[in-house]
Amino acid sequence: MTKKQKKTLNRILLVLAIFIVLLLFDNLGAFVNVPKFIQFVIYLVPYIVIGYDVIKKAAVNISHGQVFDENFLMMIATFGAFGIGEYSEALAVMLFYQVGELFQSYAVGKSRQSITELMSIAPETANKVLEDGSAIEIDPEEVSIGDILLVRAGEKIPVDAQVVEGDSFIDTAALTGESVPRRVRTGDEVISGCLNGEGILKVRATKAYEDSTVAKILELVENASNKKSRMENFITRFARYYTPVVTIGALLLAIIPPLLGQIAFSDSIRRACIFLIVSCPCALVISVPLGFFGGIGASSKIGVLVKGSNFLELTALLDTVVFDKTGTLTKGEFKVTELIPADNSSDKRIEDKEKDLLRIAAHGESLSNHPIARSVLMAYTEGTSLIDNGNWKNTIDFSLVDEASSKEISGRGLSVSFQGKELLLGNDKLLEDNGISFTKLQSVGTVVYVAYDGAYQGAVVISDVIKEGAKEALSEMKKAGVKKTVMLTGDRTAAAEDVAKKVGADMVFAELLPADKVSKLENLLLSEDNGSKLAFVGDGINDAPVLMRADVGIAMGSLGSDAAIEAADIVIMDDDIGKISTTIGIARKTVRIVKENIVFALAVKLIILVLGALGLTTMWLAVFGDVGVAVIAILNSMRALKYKK
């Protein structure tokens, strides 16, 4: 509890003790012979102790032209109760209203806790390394690009940077929700807000603090509350008109029946007070935004940042999820997935043939910087599971390759002298142009044909690797209520259809330019049923236009990506595509809770309002209609903070 909450609690306990004593005296007949004025003063003292801040707020708001709020309703209702001699009811109404306010304040604090924990990722200091090797402590905002910073064990990385010295494990849990530390060493990129483990790191700042990941995230979280859902906007507008209407209704209820000679003024004022007490809209005004805030908090716990309750509300309505392929469903890392030696009469084992094929290809590609060349080289030098479960590794012998003879053949591949003889590496057209006989392969990946000394040696197939858990993630989305999954990509049709089949996507559109993706998304949006929404999931860099056009833009694998944070509505802080279904589940639970609160609060209040107008209820039931309903609605809203799959 905060100091203010503890102070309020002490006031409540004090006045509650006085109230119980006064009730006992009243029931024992101790006040029978006490003049009304003395009774008024006896009850007024604890009333002022417990309600002075409510009366003060009401007076200040009235002076500013904001008349109709819950403080005004409580003040007028309790003043009216005092006016007709219902002193114990007046004190009880204010006392239990304060109990509800304290509970509400505590609940809001609890729901903010996960957001507050996220806000704590901001580093307080940075250690700048000077030219003489010493380090001085500076404010992170004073760090310039290129500065060398010292990050000791247990310290937060102040800005996005690159490791220049050291080896350590960094804890990214506050940003990604991932509990397993990530190892970093010289040359690796690190982002601000992560906690350094046991080692000592020297890093070179690659961004200023205001452009770093941590600053972007904090700005995103701080602005999330400004983007209200439709239900929140409805409740705000509803309260704006609802409160004046019930206040005027209470005034008419207090005046008209006595003028018509139906009931006494004291009875009509009592009914009007009940009307005012139960009409207080705080159960709705607090529980609805609190529910959405809880949903945003639950999302942040798993490393998902939702930019506003409006996007959480839209996520609950998702019917179609559209994916980019590279970097979203696949890793965007090309690896050797097949080694296909030529079918010849050699007595070598197939594994030895594969080793020979990879050795020749790797030496030929060793002089190229092309991504495909690097993939072949990596398979040879770092091992591939296709040979000896990846335990077979080797080094390039550059003396076997004549660098001067190496030449790129546009649209075909390359030619190089290997051990004094010509080595060709490329597509089918390269071999056809050189009159080499070979068997054309129908593979979904990129095929590199290998010919040496005029003879076909085999082919190396390179493919983009599908992310672990991608198929399971799409299956979980279907369980979460998504009806259709679609994949858009600029890749070849055969490769795209192969990936779509492996991950279980319902539809696939291939060979699309960036502008084509937007057009295709527009068509999908037009085909959506009324009320259902569409999300696009991309890497946030090349897909910014599509992310912005979708009903909900979700950035995947965007740790440290400015484009993702700017363009997307929801940012998943690591590469876990499985968190999308969890976020959908959180959104749907949150919206369900909010709807429950609205229906429950309005129904109970309407019933008690009618009973109060007919004189069939008491102020105690009116207190339940206000405080009790608010407490129940708040408790229900807090369920949004916890989500289990």
N, C-alpha and C positions, 0 to 999 in steps of 0.2 A: 504493500500500500504506500501511496505517496503521503507526504506530510499533511496535505490538504484533506485527503481521504481519512487519515487517522483523526484529524481534528473534528471532522464531521461525524465520525463514528463515536467519538467521546461525547459530543453534544447529543447524539441520538440516545446513547446509553443513559446519560444523565436525565434527559427529558422522559425517556421511557420509564425509568424508576419513579420519577415524580408522578407520571401519568397513572401508573399502577396504584400508587398510594392514594391519589385523588379518587380513583375509581372505587377503591375499597371504602374510603370514607363516605363517598356518595351512596354506595349500596348499603352501608351500615346506618344511614340516616344522619350522619354527622353534620350535613349541610342544611338540614331541615329548617333550623332557626337562624341560619346565617343569611344576612341581607344579600339580595341579588348583586348589588354593587360590589360587595366584598368577594363574592364568588367570582364575579367578572375579573377582578384584580388577581385573585389566586390563580385562575386559569390563564390570564393574559401574560403573566411573567414567564412560565415555561413556553408559551406560544411564541413570544418574542425571541426567546433563546433559540428555539428550533427553527423559526421561520423568518428571522430578520433579513437574511440574505435573499430569500424569495421575494419579500416585499420590496427590498431595495432594487433588485433586478427589474421588477415590474414597474417601479416608479421611474427608473432610468430609461427603460424601453418606451414608456408612455411619453416621456419628455422628448424622445427622439422620433416620435410618431409611430413606433412599433407597438401598438396597443394589444393586439390579440395574439397572445402566446400562452404557454402553460403556466408561467409565473402569474400572469394576470388572472387566469381562470382560478388558480388556487387562492389567490389573494381575495378576489371577490366572493368566492364560495365560502371561505372561512370567515370573512367579515360578515357575510349574511347569516352564517350559523351563530356567530356571536350576537348579532342583532336580534335574533329570535330566542336567545337564551340557551341555545344548544352548545354550551361551552365545551363539554367533554368531546362532542363530535368535531367541533372546530379544531381542538388540539390534536385529536386523533388523525384528522385528515392531513394536517400539516406534518405531523410526525411520520406517518406512513408514506407520505409523498417524499419526504427526505430519505426514508429508508430505500424507496425505489430509485431515487436519484443517486444514492451512494452505490447501490448495486449496479446501476447502469454505468456509472463512472468506472467501477472496478472491472466490469465486463468489457468495456471499450479498451481499457488498459491491457487486459489479457489478450484481446484480439489483435492489438497493435504489437504484441511482444515479438512475433515472428518477423514482422516488418522492421521492428527496432533492432533485432538481432542482425538483420541484413544490413541496416544502416551502420552497424558497428564495424563493417569491413573497411571503413575509411581510415587510412593510416594517419596518425597524428604527427609523425616526424619522418624525416629522411636523413640518412647519413651520407653526406657528400665527401668523396675522396679527393683530397688536394694533391697538387703536383709532388709534394714531398712525401706522400704516402699516408699522411695523417687524415683523420676524418672529422668533420664538424657536423653538428646537428642543425638542420635547417627545416623550414616549413615545406611540405610537399609542393605547395604552389610556387615555390621559388626555384624548383628544379627545371633546368633547361635541357633541351634535346642534346644528347651527346655527353652529358654529365655522367661520371662514374660514381655509382652509389654502392655503399657497403650494406648488406642485409645480413644481420646476425641471426643466430638461431632464436626462434620465437618471435621474430619481428615480421611485420607486414611489409609486403613489397609496395613501395609508395607510388610508383608510376609504371606504365607498360614499358618493358625493357628487354634487353638481350643479355644472356649470361656471358660474361667475358672471362670469368675465373671462378672455379669452385664446382662442387658436385653435392647435390642435396635432394631431399624430398620436400615438395611443397603441398600444403593442404589447401585444396580448392573447395572444400565443403560449403563455405559461406556463399560461394558464387554458384556452384553447380549442384549442391546437394549430394555430391559424390564423396563417400567417406574414405575411399582408398587414396592415399597420397600419390602424387605423380612425381617421378624422378626427372630432374633437370640437370643438365651439364653444359659445358662451354658450347656456345652457339645456339642454344635453345631459347625460344621466346618465352617470357613470363609476363603475367598480367598483374596489374595493381589489385590490391585487396586480398591476395593469397598470402597464407602464412608460411614462412620458411620453417623447415623442420630442424634437424640437428646440425647440418653443415653451415658453413659461412660462404656467402655468395658475393661476388662483385658483378654488378650489372651496369650496362650502358643504357641510359634513358633513350627510348625511341619516340616517346610522346611527352608533351607537357601534361601536367596534372589535369587541367580542365578538359583535355582531349582523351584522357585515359579511360579505361573501362570502368573503373570504380566511380569516377565522376559522372559518367554517362548513366550508370545504373542508379546512383543516388538521385539524379535529376528525374529519371524515369519514375522511381518510387514516389518521390515527393509530389509529382504531378498526377499520379494515378487517381487520387481522390477528386480531381477536378473534372474527370470524365465520368459523369453519372449515367447509370442505366435508365432505360425508359421507366421502369418501376419506381426508381428513386425520384425521377422528375415528376412522375404522376403523384407520388405522395407529397412532394413539396408543393405542387399546385393545389392538391386536395386540401392540405392543411391551411393554405392561404385563404381559401374560401370557407372551409368547414368550420374553423374556429369562430369567425364573426357570425356565421349563420346560427350556430348553437348558442352563442352569447345573446344574440337578439331574441332567439327562441326562449331562452331562460328568462329574459326580461319580460317578454309577453306572458309567459307562464306565471310569473310573479304578480303581474298587474291585472290581466284580463279576468281570470276566474273570480277574484274577490269583487271586482266591479260588477260582474254579472250576478253577484250574490250567491255563488255556488259553494265556495269554501272561504275560510277565514284567511286574512293576510299572512298570519304566522305559518299556516299550512302551505299556502302557495309559495312563500319564500323558501320553506324547507324543500319543497319539490324543485324549485328553481336552483337551489344550492346543489341538490343531488344531480340535477341536469348538468350543471357546470363542472362538477367534480368528474363525473364519468365521461364527459365529452373531451377531456384533455387528450390530445392526439400523440402524446409522447411515446406510447407503445409502438405506433407506426413510424413516427419520425426518427426514432432511434433504432428499432429492430431491423428495419429494411436496409439502411446503409451499413449497419453493423454486420448483417448477414453477408453482404457482398464483400465487406472488408475482411470478414473471416475467410471467405473463399479465396480472395487474393493472398491472404496470409498462408493458407494451406498450400497454395500453388508455390509460393516463395520457398516453403520448406523443402520442396523437392527440386528446387533450382529452376523454377519456371516463373518468369516475370510477366505479369499481366498489366498492361498499361492503363487500365481503367475498368470499372465495374460494367461499363457498356460492352466492352469486349468479352468479359466473362459471361454476360447475358447472351451475347451472340453465339458464343462457343457452345452454350447449352442447346442451341437450335441447329447445330451442324448436321447436315444430311449427306454432304459430299466433301471429301478431302482429296485435294489435288496435290501431287508431289512432283517436284523436279527430280531428275534421276541422279545426276552426278553430284556427289557431296551430300545427298539427302538419303536416298535409298542405297546408293553405293558409296564407297569410300573416296572415290576420285583418285585412287592409287592403282596404276596399271601394273599388273604382275603377270609373270609367265604362268599360264594355267595348263598348257599342254606342250609336250615335246614329242614330235612325230618324225622319227628317223625314216629315211628312204628305205623301201623294201628291196634289199639287195642280197646277194648270196653270202655275205660275210658270216663267219661262225661266231661272232661276238654275241654275248648276251644282250638283250634289249636294253638293260640298264646301262651297259657300257656304251651302247650306241647313242643313248640319250645324253650321256656325259660328253661323248665326243662332239655331238651336235651342238650342245650348249657351249662347249669350250671354243669351238670354231666361231660360233655366232658372237659370243662375248668378246673375243679378241677383235673381230671385225667392227663391232659397235663401240669399242673402247675409245675411239677417236671422235665419236659424235656426242653432241649435247641434247639430241632429240629425246623426249620423254620415253619413247619406245626403246631407244638404245639404252637409256639408263635402267629400264626395267630388266632388259636382258643381262646387262652388266651386274645388276644387284643379285639376280638369281644365281649367277656364277660365283660371285665373290662372297655373298652372305648366305648362300644355300637356298634350296627350294624343296618343299615337301614332296615334290615329284621324284626326287632322287634321294635315297637313303634317309627319308623322313626329314630332310633339310639339314642333315649333319655333314653333308659333303660340301666343302667350301674350298676355294682356291684363289690364287692371285693372278693378275694379268702379267704376262711376260711381253713387255713392249718391244723387246728385241726381235720378236717374231713378226711384228707388224711394221710395214714401211709407211710412215706417216706421209711422206711426200707423194705417195701413189694414191692416197685416199681422196675420193671425189664424190660429192653428192650429185645424184642424178634426179633432177626435178620431177616429181610425180611418180618416181619409180623406186628409188632407194639409194644404195651406195655401193661403190666398188673400191676395193682396197687389196694391196698385195700382202698375202699372209704366207709366211715361209717360202717366199719367192714365187708364189703362184696366185692367180687372180681369185679373189673371194667376192661373190655377189650376195648382197643381203637386201631384200625388198619385196615388192608385191609381184603378182603373177605376170604383170606386163614387163617387168625387168627381165625375167627369165625368158619370156617369149621373144623379146627384142634380141636376146643373145642366143636364140636357137637352142635352148636347153630343154630337154624333154622332162616333164614332171607331171604329177597328179594334182589337179586343182582341188583344194579342200573347200567344203561348205561349212565353215566354222562361224560362230556368232561373234568371235573376237577378232582382233587384228592379227592377220597371218603374215609372218615374216618368212619368206622362202629363202633357203640357203643353198647356194651352188658353189662348188669349189673345184678349180681346175677343169671347168667345163662340164662337171657332173653334178647332178642333183643330190644333195645330202639329206634333205628333210625340211621340216618347217617348225617354227616356234610360234605358238599361239599366245597372244597377250590380251588379257581382259581386265576390265574394271571389276574390282572385288565388291561383292554385295556386303553390306554392313551386317554384323552379327545381330541377330534378333529382329531384322527388318520384317521377315515373314510373320513372326509372332506378333510384332507390333501392329501390323495391318489386321491380323486376326482379332487382336484385342479391341481395335477400333470398331470392328463389326459388332463385337459383343457390347460395346459401349453405346451402340445405337446408330453408328454411321452406316448408311445404306450403300454408298458407292465410293470406291477408291479409284482414282485416275492418275496416270503417270504422263507427264509431258517432258520431252527431251529433244535435243538437237542431234542426238546420236542416230546411227543407222537403224533402219526398221528391224532388221534381224536381231541386232544386239539389244534393242529396246524391248522387243517382244520376249526375248529370252529372260531378261531381268524381270519383266512384268509377270511372267509365268512363275518364276522362282519365288517372288515375294507375295504373289496372290493378288495383284492389282486387277480390278474388274475391266478397266479400259486403258489403252495406251495410244498416244499420238507421238510419232517420231519425226525426225528430220525437220524440226521446227526452228526457225530463227527467233530471236528475242521478241520481235514484233508479232510473229505468228503465235507465240505463247499467250500474249495478251488477247489476241483475236479468239483463240481457242477457248480461253477462260471466259470471255464475253459470251460465247455461244453456250457454254456450260451454265453460266449464271442465268441466261434466258430460259434454259430448260428446267430450272429449279421450280419446285412447287411453291405455292404461296406460303410464306412463314418459315420455310426451311432456308438454311444458310450454307455457304460454301467457304471452305478454308483452303488457302494455298500454303504449302510447306516448301520452303527453299532455303538456300544457304545465305540469303540476305545480301549478296554482293552483286551477282549478275541478274538476280531475279527481283530487284527492287520495284520495277514497274508492275509486275504481276502481284507481288506481295501487297502493294498499295491498292490494287484494283479489287482484290478479293474481299468478301465480307469480313473475313478474319485472316490476317497475314501472320504466319507462324515462321519465325526464323530458326533454322536448325543448325547445329554445329557452329554457332556464331560467337564463340568465346573471343571477345576482343574485337569483333567486327563492328565498326561504326555504322556501316551501311545497314546491317541487320537491326541494330538498335533504333535507327532512325526510321526505317521503312516498315518494320513489322509492328503488329498490334500485340503479339505475344512473343517473347524471346525465351527460347529454351537454351539455358546457359552451357550445356554440353552437347554431346553428339548422340544422346539417347533418344531415339525416335519413339521408344516405348512410352515416354512421358506424355505424349499427345493424348493417348486414351485415358490416362490418369487425369489429365487436365480437363478433358471432356466430362469425366465422371464428377470431378469437383464442381464444375460449372453447373451441371444438371442438379446435383444435390443442393447447391447454393440457391438456385432459382426455385427449387421445390420448397425449401425452407422459407424463403421470402414470401412465396405465395401462401403458405400455411399461416404465417404470421398475419398477413393482410386479412385473410378470410376470418381467422379466429378473432382478431382484435375488433374488426368491424361488426361481426356477428354478436359478440358478447356486449359490446357497447350499445348496439342498437336495441337489444333486448332490455338492458338496464335503463336505457333512455326512455323507452316506452313505459316500462313499469314505474319509473320515477315520475313521469308526467301524469300517470294515473294515480299516484300516491300509494302504490303497492310495494314499495321497497324502502330501505333505510339508507342513511349515509354510510353505514358500514359496508353494505353491498356496493355502494358507489365507489368507496375506497378500493374494494377488490376490482371493480370495473376499470379503475385507473392503474393503481400500483400493482395489483395482482396480475392483471393482463400484461402490463409492461414487463414484469419480472419473468413471467412464463415465456413471453415472446423473445426476450433477451437470452434466456437460457436456451431456447430453441435455436436462435441465431448462432450461438457459440458452438453448436454442433458442426457448423460449416468449417470450423478450424481443424477438425479432425476428419480425415478421410482414409478409409481402408479400401483396397481394391476388392 
